[in-house]
């Protein structure tokens, strides 16, 4: 009886503890939007244009151990440009050299200390001058003159920016695209704590920055981790990745539907990241696969706001002692733990890597797959001189695969 009594008391106390976590007011988290139910379309079956193949297996790894987290890749005749952990933008060329172009952020002791070092995750060449526009995840939106190396901050992370319902600063600057007229489109992925992303309601935004007036216009709000963006060839609409919702969203910039948005592609079999447009369509990398065997955690949790609230509060309370210690005794421990966590997530993600090709009507016209993990964690696809180059925030190299011909018979995976 004594044993049963002890067990009963333990269960009671544990229940009271959980109840306190759930019910007590004033405890974190303080999220941008209230916890509400939302829907995510299940991933499509891997058939038709999504049928698996082995085109991405056996990829080459270039500049091994010389680049750390090349998230975004852009190119012109003098080489490939990318931003890396440590805050640098570098140029890679065919001579296998690595040249620093500029640095965003402050000097740091540990290159994965992104909030100090900086991390340029979005890059775009300026059509109106020899400039590069850089979205640094933690230091804001910058313009760099590639001749003089002069840096100009366009949007500060301290700046309160417009929202459809709630005005707030950007939390995670992400992708950038520039129109022929010079307007800069950019995404703020979320405005809640990154570790709460699986639990909080979507808070990502799409902006248009006007360099003449130095103002930001909110185009879309409450996006599910706003990520890559792609302007259409006529620049009459723009596409944005909603990573955690496995979809692409279309926003009309011109014409009778100006200011309206709609789903462009949904039910992608993975989480889309950066978008690379050309005249015929868009390359869309799916960084983490999602299918029946590998369900999307965000989709599982999205219909259950109370469960998400409870998990968010639990996560926020678990973070408190680490945040306090970091304030009292600043160190790289928290950054090292976070880096170790992201590495663990990448290592334990599904083996399938998928890149899809989407035309400008929102049709998936082809897909490339790999299963040997040589292209794991891909975040960006750059078509350049007959090859596909791929970046990733996790890898210490740039991935290269031959660009399969569109009429080549697909190499089937033998299961």
HELIX and SHEET records of a PDB file:
HELIX    1   1 UNK A    2  UNK A   23  1                                  22    
HELIX    2   2 UNK A   48  UNK A   50  5                                   3    
HELIX    3   3 UNK A  114  UNK A  117  1                                   4    
HELIX    4   4 UNK A  194  UNK A  196  5                                   3    
HELIX    5   5 UNK A  243  UNK A  245  5                                   3    
HELIX    6   6 UNK A  297  UNK A  302  1                                   6    
HELIX    7   7 UNK A  305  UNK A  328  1                                  24    
HELIX    8   8 UNK A  333  UNK A  347  1                                  15    
SHEET    1   A 4 UNK A  60  UNK A  62  0                                        
SHEET    2   A 4 UNK A 398  UNK A 402 -1                                        
SHEET    3   A 4 UNK A 387  UNK A 391 -1                                        
SHEET    4   A 4 UNK A 380  UNK A 384 -1                                        
SHEET    1   B 4 UNK A  73  UNK A  76  0                                        
SHEET    2   B 4 UNK A  79  UNK A  83 -1                                        
SHEET    3   B 4 UNK A  88  UNK A  92 -1                                        
SHEET    4   B 4 UNK A  98  UNK A 103 -1                                        
SHEET    1   C 4 UNK A 120  UNK A 125  0                                        
SHEET    2   C 4 UNK A 131  UNK A 136 -1                                        
SHEET    3   C 4 UNK A 140  UNK A 145 -1                                        
SHEET    4   C 4 UNK A 151  UNK A 155 -1                                        
SHEET    1   D 2 UNK A 160  UNK A 161  0                                        
SHEET    2   D 2 UNK A 168  UNK A 169 -1                                        
SHEET    1   E 4 UNK A 173  UNK A 178  0                                        
SHEET    2   E 4 UNK A 184  UNK A 188 -1                                        
SHEET    3   E 4 UNK A 204  UNK A 210 -1                                        
SHEET    4   E 4 UNK A 215  UNK A 223 -1                                        
SHEET    1   F 4 UNK A 226  UNK A 231  0                                        
SHEET    2   F 4 UNK A 237  UNK A 242 -1                                        
SHEET    3   F 4 UNK A 247  UNK A 252 -1                                        
SHEET    4   F 4 UNK A 261  UNK A 265 -1                                        
SHEET    1   G 4 UNK A 270  UNK A 277  0                                        
SHEET    2   G 4 UNK A 281  UNK A 289 -1                                        
SHEET    3   G 4 UNK A 353  UNK A 359 -1                                        
SHEET    4   G 4 UNK A 364  UNK A 370 -1                                        
END                                                                             
